[in-house]
């Protein structure tokens, strides 16, 4: 993966500086837009987080722990956090965290993107959806894995159990990221990680940056636990509908397998994540039970915005991507 094209003064600044050898940096430009939507802010934060993931081919690995970059990242994180907390007030801790998570999910009123795609979406729209999701799915599970060394006891065992499935239980062909690559190829898309970062808007990058924010910062350990719990608890129904949509379009098992696998795996993952992971963690650390619920609430909020933005774009007859894709090949 190489640095994506900039989208404003801050990402242009980072793109220029990161291509040079590591050194102390002068003050960086500031972005002024809505932190949850601003393309420049979210792309800049994504770039800084990726230095802790696989990095970039055109960036020296020595930049990863640069104090100058960490100061920039912390400033962007603070703006991102303030915007999240303004939109998603931190819930009060609950004694029964698993029950509280299910109540939160049941009360969610976000529009259903999966139902739309199942019933009346087009192959072109599904292809756009796949491009949006590629920014995360090609590194699926990685941000949540950061929590493993920070947990202990039953919650740690539960997370390892879930993550092992995500990584195919040691079999490369069964890794969920590998299955997603196959789905992308079914749509004649490049399945190389990072290929389509330049296409997706800030609100898509925000859903990915949320995981890195929670996963990288130990102070948000409860939130990454809650994020994963809600992620798994809300997975089965949508993935069933996505698979149905693909079958309606005429796609075969190589393209649908990623979604079909999640229907099977996440039915058990949801129970494990709610009870053995989230509830066990909250029992160990009751002061952080509210963080668990906040992580879930933040996920539901940003995913709801994501669904709404895609559906609104399609209702207006336009692409949801910054760079529209060529027409897909015939099935």
Secondary structure, DSSP 4 states (H G I P E B T S, - for coil): --PPPP-SHHHHHHHHHHTS-----PPPP---S-TTT-HHHHHHHHHHHHTTTT--TTS-GGGTT-HHHHHHHHHHHHHHHHHHHHHSPPPPP-S-HHHHHHHHHHH-----HHHHHHHT--HHHHHHHHHHHHHHHTTTTHHHHTTGGG--HHHHHHHHHHHHHHTGGG-GGGSHHHHHHHHHHHTT---STTTTGGGS-HHHHHHHHHHHHHHH-GGGHHHHHHHHHHHHHTHHHHHHHHHHHHHHHT--HHHHHHHHHHHHHHHHHHHIIIIIIIIHHHHH-GGGHHHHHHHHHHHHHHHHHHHHHHHHHHHTTS-SSSSPPPPPPP-
